[in-house]
Amino acid sequence: MESSEREFVARYLDESLRAVEEFAADTAAHRTILGFADAITGALAGGHKLLVAGNGGSAGDAQHIAGEFVSRLFFDRAPLPAVALTTDTSVLTAIGNDYGYEKVFERQVLGLGVPGDVFLAISTSGKSPNVLRALEAARSRGIVTLGFTGAAAGPMAALCDQIFCAPSAKTSVIQQIHITAAHLVCGLVEKRVFSRRAELQAAG
């Protein structure tokens, strides 16, 4: 391996490690994670669902997160209702063709979301136009808005009821922190939802 390549690997891993360590030490960020879990648990308990959207790598994260809720994360349990708004190519291309790419998530939020649902918006820059429009649509429908972004939250911050800012300005590192945060949120939610059901069954 060339010296420059070794340096690249070392620098990247160091940057990634520093971001993880900063997240691990940030008690305010931990409270935000707990707040996300509170919002989603409350919505699910009320018969509502989680909607998730993002672009590019964040689209992959949206699908990953929805998959953890609908399938399972840490233990076998019943599915939880979550929908990634990034997966239906007919819907995405129809909206993109008929209305423009900036509306691909907005129209899905308006068509699928109901008051009491939760919309988790993912944008590493905090300023993706289609994500911002979807957040505005969610707010207009009484949907709880949560956001995952980077250190510079951008205009997204004003549209989110709660926002988690990964401590980095590098997209790839932000995405690493986002999926870690998402696993924490999902793990908390599934533990809360199913421990409550177990307690009710035991009491009944």
N, C-alpha and C positions, 0 to 999 in steps of 0.2 A: 504494500500500500504506500502510495506517495505521501511525503511529509505533509503536503497541503491537504490531502484527503484525511489524514489522521487528525490534523488540526480542525478541519470542518466537523468531523464526528465529535471530537472532544468539546468544541465550542457549542454545538447544538445540544449535546447531552447536558452540558453545564447549564445552558439557558433553560432547558426543560426542567432540570432538577431545581433550579432556583425558583421557577414559577410554582412548582409543586410545593416546595418548602414554604413559600410565601402564603399560598392557599392554606396549607396545614396550620400555619401560625395565626391566621387572620380570623379572630373570633367573630367579627362582624359578618364575614362571609359565611361562617358556620351558621350564624343566626338566619341569614338569608336562605340557606339550604333548608333549614327547619321551617322557615316561612313558606317556602315552595311546597314542602310536604304537607303543611297544614292546609294550604289552599286546595291542593289536589285531593287530599283525603276528604276534606269537607265536600268537595264537588261530587266525588264518587259516592259518598255516603248519601247524598241527596238524589242519586239516580242520574247524575250527569257524567260527562266524558271529558277526556283530554284531547285537544287538537294540537298538532305540532307541525312547524314548517321552518324551512331555511333553504338556502341556495348552495349548490356545489357540495363541498364537504359537509356543510351544515344540513343539506338535504339528506345525506347519508346518515348523519347523526339523528335527524328527525325520525327516520325509519328505524334506526337502531333503538331509540328510546321507546317508540310505539311498540316495537316488537317485545321489549322487556316487559311492558305492562300487559300486553295481550297474552303473551306466552308465560314466562316466569323469569325471575332473576335468581334469588337465593334459595327458594324452596318450592315444592309442588303446591299449587293452589289453583283456585278458579281464575279465569281470565278477567282482566280489568279493561274497561273500554277506553281505548286510545286509537287515534287515527292520524297517520302522517299524511299531510296534504301535498305530498311530493311524489306520489306513486302512480296515480291514474293518468296514463299518457293521453288517453282520449280527452279527459277533462282539461289537463294542462295545455294540450295543443289547441283544443277548441277555444278556450278562453284566450290563450296567447294570440291566436289567429283573429278572433272576433273582436277582442277588446284590448289586446296588448299585454305584454309580459308583466307589466306592473300590477295587473289585476288578477294574476293566476291564483294567489292565496286569498285575496280580498273576497272574491266571489264564492270561493269554497267556504270561507268563514260565514258569509251571509247565508249561504244555502244550507250548511250543515250545523252551524252553531246555534245554540239557544241560550237564553239567560240562565246563568248558573254553571255553564260549562267553563273550562279553563283553556286558554290558548297560550301555548309556550312558543314564543318566537325566538329564532336563533339567527344572529347576524354578528359575525366577528367584528365588523366595522361599526355596527350600530346605526347604519344609515342605508341599508338596502331598501330601495323604493317599494318593492312589492311586499316586503315584511312590514314596513311602516304603514302601508295602506291596509294591510290585514289587521294590524293592531288597532288602527282607527275604526275599522269595521267591527272588530270585537267589542271595543268600548261602546259603540253605538247600539250594540245588542245586549249589553249587560253581561258580557262574558269577562271573566277574570283574566287579566293579562300579565303574563310572566315573561321575562326576557333573559336570554343568555347572550352576552357580548364580551368585548375585550376591555382593556383598561380604559380606553377612551369610549365611553358609552354612546356618545353622539346623540342625535335627536330621538333615538329609541327610548332613552331613559324617561322622557316626559310622557310616553305612552304606555308605560308598564306600571302596574300596581306594585310589582316587586321586580328587581333586576339583579342578576348575578354578573359581575364583571370579572372575567378571568384576568389575573395579574400579568398580562403580557400584551405587547403590541404586534407580535408575530402570529400570523394566521394559524400556522400549523401547531404552535404551542397553545394558543387559545383553544383550538379544537380538542387537544389532549385534555386540557383542564375541563372543558365542557362535558366530555363524556364521563370523566370521573365524577363531576358534580351530578350528572344525570343518574349515574348508578347509585349515588348516595340518596338522591331524592326518591328514586324508585324503590330502593331497599327499605327506606323509612315508610313509604306509603304501603307497600305490601305487608310489612310487619304490623303496622297500625290497623289496616283493614281486616286482616285475617286473625290477629290476636283478639280484636273486638268481637268478631264472629264466634271465635272459640269461647270467649268469656260468656257470651249470650247463650250459646249452646249448653255450656256447663251449668249456667244458672237456670236454664229452662227445664 
